[in-house]
Amino acid sequence: MQFLIDNRVNFSRRSILRAALAASLPLPIWARAALQPARPYQDAWDLEIGNSPFVLGDQQGIATTVNGTLPGPLVRLQEGQRVVLNVSNRLAEDTSIHWHGLLLPDNMDGVPGISFDGIPPGETFRYEFDVRQNGTYWYHSHSGLQEQTGIYGPLIIDPAGEDPVRYEREYIILLSDWTFEDPEALLRNLKMADDYYNLNRAAGQSPFDDWARMRMAQYDIADISAATYTYLMNGRDAAANWTGLFEPGERVRLRFINGSAMSFFNVRIPGLPMTVVQNDGQNIEPVEVDEFQVGVAETYDVVVMPGAGAWTIMAESMDRSGYVRGTLASGEGLVAAVPGLREPPLLTMADMGMNHDNMRQASGHHAHHAKAVTRHEHRRGPGVANTVDTPANRLQHPGIGLDDVPHRVLSYADLRSLTPNSDRREPGRSIELHLTGNMHRYMWSFDGYKYSEVDGPIEFEYGERLRLVLVNDTMMSHPIHLHGMFVELVNGNAEFNPRKHTVNVKPAEKLALDITANEPGLWAFHCHLLYHMKAGMMRAVRVSRPEAGA
């Protein structure tokens, strides 16, 4: 297969040197480290949130950073330790840090208005909790749109015992999207014109065709594209070419974290198979693939065994408007060819819920013995552009644009937990929620209600086993994140159903999640597309407190 440099990116010698020299934020030490050394684990961390200058190419602006770097410093912990993280706010506005995917007390979760009041300017908040898990995770601000402006970083937890994954070298690959636009202005632009940032907009769509009636266009894959975004790998763009060195024959573990605000990435290393060993911090049975799609806030760990030379790590945005690349190399200065961007994908009839073969499978993995199904009132109105009458089971679909590539692509159907789940009870009840929205008005919600319109949280009883059924009535993919607890994706593997903290729900899809409600407190539940959450696609879940003596 031939790989070509994309002619939309200027990789002249001058531009490469400028990119390498211009980034005014230092490269975090974890982005340079390679071997996994023996180390004492810090019990106390000091993290300071402030403003720092940030330059890419000919543009410069101000980023919000943690300890002066973008991404922020690696927080590396060990399962079983008790950790204190002192977060100081040097901004002129409130801030916060949420420890994404971690099991902890609800008042340590870091969500203003739900978990705590936030961190005012000039003050320090002390996060303190026991580390109860291991794996690849990350942290980010949950205040306003600060996640877009730079407050995010990796969080790795090493197991207390033996790691089932064997490797000699590791790298963290944190993917993100950066814009020099004010995020509030960006949101206003989306509300003014839903395709404001769409580089792939098609001309001449008839107002009478199916797509227009659904108030959606076939090219509406991503709300925000390379029209304003520069895609970053460990804080560096494609021209700066983040590079990780290795010795031929080593097993190299790559911990991929999608820390972007709005961008899904299709990840591949041309010519080099990847063995996926972990998803969302949870070990899975190894599966060899050539490409995978990582939704916003998801993580995937892969192991590769590269031979001598250089290998391109290609992270292409799902709408294929742009990309970021890095390099694995066996020596300094080695580079590999960079694939050109593939043709932009289009939404299909299946994304409208009109693929009848898929529809017949809509309940394939959802059969169970729950005693009752709770369906919240599904409001119609200006915030709900359409509903899907017969949503489909799409677990075997690898993601928008990847269903016809000529190589192996990971799907949710491939994920199988390495160890059985501890709670094997059948769900006692089901709750069905619809993912709703109106792209043209840029309104996003659950069951037609924005977060500001709901009366109270979704109620879980402490200790109950329940099934949450998500139905996507929109034609966009939504990465849905439940704080405080893992969910088990019902994909036909019974007690080996994979555990996840963030689940991508594809257009017109219906999927089921089993939950053991054993984490008392008030938890956020939302779409992890930052501007969707800001526009209203968020709820709260309350798990009742256990009775005294229970």
Order of alpha helices (4+ residues) and beta strands (2+ residues): alpha-beta-beta-beta-beta-beta-beta-beta-alpha-beta-beta-alpha-alpha-beta-beta-beta-beta-beta-beta-beta-beta-beta-beta-alpha-beta-beta-beta-beta-beta-beta-beta-beta-beta-beta-beta-alpha-beta
